[in-house]
Amino acid sequence: MDANYTKMDKIDPLFYSHSNRIDLKEETRIKATSEEALEFEEAHRLSAGAPPPNFISDIFFLTISISHYGFLKTVQTYNNFPKQMDDLQRHADWLTQSLGTVPVC
């Protein structure tokens, strides 16, 4: 582990414009419209002969993506579980009460 963060300057801040490993076209934007995001990407795209982002940038941004799509979604689902159980219990109670008042033929 690099406790002194000596490789931080090697991370490409324009990785998403320079790389096609992670597609953000369908992701939600907070401070830009889709058109503004496309203009930004085109303005910062690498020229044809430029080298792709380095390994450190790839690993950094892929790790962030995995955290966002995998682990954090798992935590969110776990945190929402009690609410879903309460909703199911309420629905089951309603069904039981409704069926108890309907005469059976």
BALOBA-1460 file (C-alpha; in Angstrom, 3 decimals):
// residues 105
<rec num="1" residu="m" x="0.000" y="0.000" z="0.000"/>
<rec num="2" residu="d" x="1.217" y="3.454" z="-0.873"/>
<rec num="3" residu="a" x="0.627" y="5.322" z="2.396"/>
<rec num="4" residu="n" x="2.349" y="8.467" z="1.099"/>
<rec num="5" residu="y" x="0.123" y="8.713" z="-2.006"/>
<rec num="6" residu="t" x="3.111" y="9.091" z="-4.303"/>
<rec num="7" residu="k" x="1.159" y="7.925" z="-7.359"/>
<rec num="8" residu="m" x="-1.762" y="10.385" z="-7.066"/>
<rec num="9" residu="d" x="-0.285" y="12.666" z="-9.713"/>
<rec num="10" residu="k" x="-0.291" y="9.765" z="-12.197"/>
<rec num="11" residu="i" x="-4.112" y="9.457" z="-12.154"/>
<rec num="12" residu="d" x="-5.615" y="11.007" z="-15.279"/>
<rec num="13" residu="p" x="-8.405" y="13.414" z="-14.169"/>
<rec num="14" residu="l" x="-9.901" y="13.267" z="-17.686"/>
<rec num="15" residu="f" x="-9.966" y="9.455" z="-17.715"/>
<rec num="16" residu="y" x="-13.610" y="9.238" z="-18.765"/>
<rec num="17" residu="s" x="-12.913" y="11.407" z="-21.828"/>
<rec num="18" residu="h" x="-9.667" y="9.606" z="-22.685"/>
<rec num="19" residu="s" x="-10.800" y="6.023" z="-22.201"/>
<rec num="20" residu="n" x="-13.659" y="3.875" z="-23.435"/>
<rec num="21" residu="r" x="-13.392" y="1.248" z="-20.651"/>
<rec num="22" residu="i" x="-16.269" y="2.768" z="-18.676"/>
<rec num="23" residu="d" x="-19.271" y="4.085" z="-20.594"/>
<rec num="24" residu="l" x="-21.010" y="6.997" z="-18.874"/>
<rec num="25" residu="k" x="-23.448" y="7.886" z="-21.635"/>
<rec num="26" residu="e" x="-26.478" y="6.567" z="-19.727"/>
<rec num="27" residu="e" x="-25.394" y="7.702" z="-16.259"/>
<rec num="28" residu="t" x="-27.166" y="10.495" z="-14.379"/>
<rec num="29" residu="r" x="-25.512" y="13.903" z="-14.471"/>
<rec num="30" residu="i" x="-25.861" y="16.393" z="-11.655"/>
<rec num="31" residu="k" x="-24.360" y="19.545" z="-13.157"/>
<rec num="32" residu="a" x="-24.653" y="19.026" z="-16.908"/>
<rec num="33" residu="t" x="-27.136" y="18.033" z="-19.545"/>
<rec num="34" residu="s" x="-26.377" y="15.151" z="-21.900"/>
<rec num="35" residu="e" x="-25.458" y="17.642" z="-24.622"/>
<rec num="36" residu="e" x="-23.052" y="19.527" z="-22.338"/>
<rec num="37" residu="a" x="-21.431" y="16.262" z="-21.264"/>
<rec num="38" residu="l" x="-20.988" y="15.209" z="-24.901"/>
<rec num="39" residu="e" x="-19.412" y="18.596" z="-25.754"/>
<rec num="40" residu="f" x="-17.011" y="18.259" z="-22.804"/>
<rec num="41" residu="e" x="-16.035" y="14.739" z="-23.842"/>
<rec num="42" residu="e" x="-15.410" y="15.784" z="-27.442"/>
<rec num="43" residu="a" x="-13.370" y="18.812" z="-26.349"/>
<rec num="44" residu="h" x="-11.122" y="16.677" z="-24.122"/>
<rec num="45" residu="r" x="-10.866" y="13.545" z="-26.271"/>
<rec num="46" residu="l" x="-7.323" y="12.364" z="-27.018"/>
<rec num="47" residu="s" x="-5.941" y="12.787" z="-30.507"/>
<rec num="48" residu="a" x="-5.503" y="9.661" z="-32.655"/>
<rec num="49" residu="g" x="-1.798" y="9.137" z="-31.878"/>
<rec num="50" residu="a" x="-1.917" y="9.876" z="-28.133"/>
<rec num="51" residu="p" x="-1.305" y="6.999" z="-25.699"/>
<rec num="52" residu="p" x="-4.298" y="5.695" z="-23.732"/>
<rec num="53" residu="p" x="-4.569" y="6.366" z="-19.975"/>
<rec num="54" residu="n" x="-1.978" y="4.587" z="-17.866"/>
<rec num="55" residu="f" x="-2.454" y="1.479" z="-15.725"/>
<rec num="56" residu="i" x="-2.771" y="3.460" z="-12.489"/>
<rec num="57" residu="s" x="-5.662" y="5.498" z="-13.918"/>
<rec num="58" residu="d" x="-7.342" y="2.346" z="-15.211"/>
<rec num="59" residu="i" x="-7.156" y="0.620" z="-11.835"/>
<rec num="60" residu="f" x="-8.249" y="3.720" z="-9.899"/>
<rec num="61" residu="f" x="-11.374" y="4.370" z="-11.970"/>
<rec num="62" residu="l" x="-12.295" y="0.694" z="-12.401"/>
<rec num="63" residu="t" x="-12.120" y="0.273" z="-8.623"/>
<rec num="64" residu="i" x="-14.433" y="3.257" z="-8.150"/>
<rec num="65" residu="s" x="-16.860" y="1.771" z="-10.679"/>
<rec num="66" residu="i" x="-16.860" y="-1.638" z="-9.000"/>
<rec num="67" residu="s" x="-17.501" y="0.025" z="-5.635"/>
<rec num="68" residu="h" x="-20.391" y="1.988" z="-7.086"/>
<rec num="69" residu="y" x="-22.045" y="-0.856" z="-8.977"/>
<rec num="70" residu="g" x="-21.257" y="-3.780" z="-6.681"/>
<rec num="71" residu="f" x="-20.593" y="-3.231" z="-3.020"/>
<rec num="72" residu="l" x="-22.517" y="0.002" z="-2.538"/>
<rec num="73" residu="k" x="-25.604" y="-1.469" z="-4.224"/>
<rec num="74" residu="t" x="-25.357" y="-4.443" z="-1.865"/>
<rec num="75" residu="v" x="-25.219" y="-2.113" z="1.145"/>
<rec num="76" residu="q" x="-28.176" y="-0.125" z="-0.185"/>
<rec num="77" residu="t" x="-30.219" y="-3.294" z="-0.683"/>
<rec num="78" residu="y" x="-29.333" y="-4.485" z="2.832"/>
<rec num="79" residu="n" x="-30.356" y="-1.133" z="4.329"/>
<rec num="80" residu="n" x="-33.693" y="-1.190" z="2.448"/>
<rec num="81" residu="f" x="-34.512" y="-4.743" z="3.555"/>
<rec num="82" residu="p" x="-36.381" y="-3.844" z="6.791"/>
<rec num="83" residu="k" x="-38.625" y="-1.409" z="4.905"/>
<rec num="84" residu="q" x="-39.431" y="-4.051" z="2.306"/>
<rec num="85" residu="m" x="-40.212" y="-6.578" z="5.045"/>
<rec num="86" residu="d" x="-42.560" y="-4.082" z="6.746"/>
<rec num="87" residu="d" x="-44.340" y="-3.462" z="3.426"/>
<rec num="88" residu="l" x="-44.737" y="-7.203" z="2.824"/>
<rec num="89" residu="q" x="-46.012" y="-7.767" z="6.368"/>
<rec num="90" residu="r" x="-48.527" y="-4.924" z="6.000"/>
<rec num="91" residu="h" x="-49.719" y="-6.376" z="2.693"/>
<rec num="92" residu="a" x="-50.001" y="-9.887" z="4.185"/>
<rec num="93" residu="d" x="-51.998" y="-8.495" z="7.138"/>
<rec num="94" residu="w" x="-54.319" y="-6.654" z="4.751"/>
<rec num="95" residu="l" x="-54.860" y="-9.815" z="2.674"/>
<rec num="96" residu="t" x="-55.575" y="-11.855" z="5.799"/>
<rec num="97" residu="q" x="-58.059" y="-9.264" z="7.038"/>
<rec num="98" residu="s" x="-59.707" y="-8.962" z="3.622"/>
<rec num="99" residu="l" x="-60.070" y="-12.719" z="3.187"/>
<rec num="100" residu="g" x="-61.487" y="-13.038" z="6.687"/>
<rec num="101" residu="t" x="-64.395" y="-10.715" z="5.844"/>
<rec num="102" residu="v" x="-65.279" y="-12.309" z="2.469"/>
<rec num="103" residu="p" x="-67.664" y="-15.267" z="2.687"/>
<rec num="104" residu="v" x="-66.240" y="-18.462" z="1.234"/>
<rec num="105" residu="c" x="-68.550" y="-20.189" z="-1.292"/>
